[in-house]
Amino acid sequence: MSNFDIIKEQDKTYVANTYGRFDVAVKEGKGAICVDFDGKEYVDFSSGIGVNSLGFCDEGWVEAVTKQLNTLQHISNLYYTEPCSKVAKLLCERTGMKKVFFSNSGAESNEGAIKCARKYSFEKYGEGRSKIVTLQNSFHGRTVTTLAATGQDVFHNYFYPFTEGFVYTPANDKEALEKALSDDVCGLVMELIQGEGGVMPLEPDFVKYAEKLCNERDIVLIIDEVQTGVGRTGELFAFQNYGIKPDVVSCAKGIGGGLPLGCVMFGEKTEFTLKAGDHATTFGGNPVATAGAEYILNRMNGEFLGEVKAKGDYIREKVLKMPHVEGVDGMGLMLGIRLTDGVKSADIVKKGIENGALLLTAKAKVRLLPPLSITYAEIDRGLAALEKALESF
Ligand SMILES: *Cc1c(COP(=O)(O)O)cnc(C)c1O
């Protein structure tokens, strides 16, 4: 048996079968290129679902992480540590947010955001104002509460009873939103580009209106930037493209660059809502993960973010000329390719992987989330594999 066969069999036998895996085991990587156990190379257009912001094993990031690993790997949140305080400062300075709580995943960040909205309202208005409005077709995580927050029926099975108090409203429908944000609502949660829902950017007009209503009604505006955050859209956070001021921003995926890290950022309205004893997590703000995050945030200066936009435009232009492509949605390096002629995104992704490009689906679209540091040569190579996949249908 080959190495790959052994891995596959072990995995199937011993790892809980919760993932439908592609027929590839990735062994190692550098930049946007990774290699499987047979030595076959792939251009990574997925960055581990928006996680490896600087690609595989970026030198500076590895150095920052390794240095911290050899200094202090963990101490509880009962003590101060340097990397987590530095990352919090960087995040606040670059977003206008006021405080940061560190978590370990996207779902966990959203849990913190939801708790904050409920406590903010409870303290100010008392009981009976605990509803959270989210958008139809959204995705907010896999815990019992964030599944409830997720506005897709397919996620509301088996695990009853879900956390109560969630209401869904259609994206980009101002009238429906106005009705949904009733007296008993404490928070509104939105992804500005629905990721899992199919790379669906919200209309700026709708987002501005949502901000206005939340301000007028003292509803906590929570932006879920777990997928859109940390440079993905060409700004450090997607809300900066929309020119709004959220009360809470959740983030995860890209901030750790491949180490588990998430955070919730609180604005002026909510910076003092969660106090000692209200919220905590053992691993949150881990020194090694945050040392890597500090490096990533420092790399993402204006020039780097400008390049993210330029590379996104470059990919878009090339993809639009490919067969079976109707359009390309998204911003920066978060792109969703709309297909024509009944071509299925899952088939393109499967074929693309065979051709040497790791692609993702997002519902009916082919989703591209390349590492933000990808080079133009790597982009061209990946696009050639994608084009070949499209041509075979
Ligand atoms: C991935 C994702 C989550 C969940 O993050 P986990 O780290 O898997 O818990 C939540 N919200 C959005 C928008 C996401 O894309």
The ligand as an SDF file (V2000), in Angstrom:
LIG
                    3D

 15 15  0  0  0  0  0  0  0  0999 V2000
  -16.3410   29.6020    8.5780 C   0  0  0  0  0  0  0  0  0  0  0  0
  -17.3290   30.5720    9.0780 C   0  0  0  0  0  0  0  0  0  0  0  0
  -17.8180   30.5020   10.3930 C   0  0  0  0  0  0  0  0  0  0  0  0
  -17.4600   29.3770   11.3290 C   0  0  0  0  0  0  0  0  0  0  0  0
  -16.1100   29.3690   11.6520 O   0  0  0  0  0  0  0  0  0  0  0  0
  -15.4690   28.0820   12.3960 P   0  0  0  0  0  0  0  0  0  0  0  0
  -14.0560   28.4890   12.6430 O   0  0  0  0  0  0  0  0  0  0  0  0
  -15.6020   26.9290   11.4500 O   0  0  0  0  0  0  0  0  0  0  0  0
  -16.2470   27.8860   13.6280 O   0  0  0  0  0  0  0  0  0  0  0  0
  -18.6780   31.4980   10.8230 C   0  0  0  0  0  0  0  0  0  0  0  0
  -19.0450   32.5000   10.0120 N   0  0  0  0  0  0  0  0  0  0  0  0
  -18.6070   32.6040    8.7430 C   0  0  0  0  0  0  0  0  0  0  0  0
  -19.0230   33.7500    7.8970 C   0  0  0  0  0  0  0  0  0  0  0  0
  -17.7450   31.6360    8.2290 C   0  0  0  0  0  0  0  0  0  0  0  0
  -17.3330   31.7170    6.9560 O   0  0  0  0  0  0  0  0  0  0  0  0
  1  2  1  0
  2  3  1  0
  2 14  2  0
  3  4  1  0
  3 10  2  0
  4  5  1  0
  5  6  1  0
  6  7  2  0
  6  8  1  0
  6  9  1  0
 10 11  1  0
 11 12  2  0
 12 13  1  0
 12 14  1  0
 14 15  1  0
M  END
$$$$
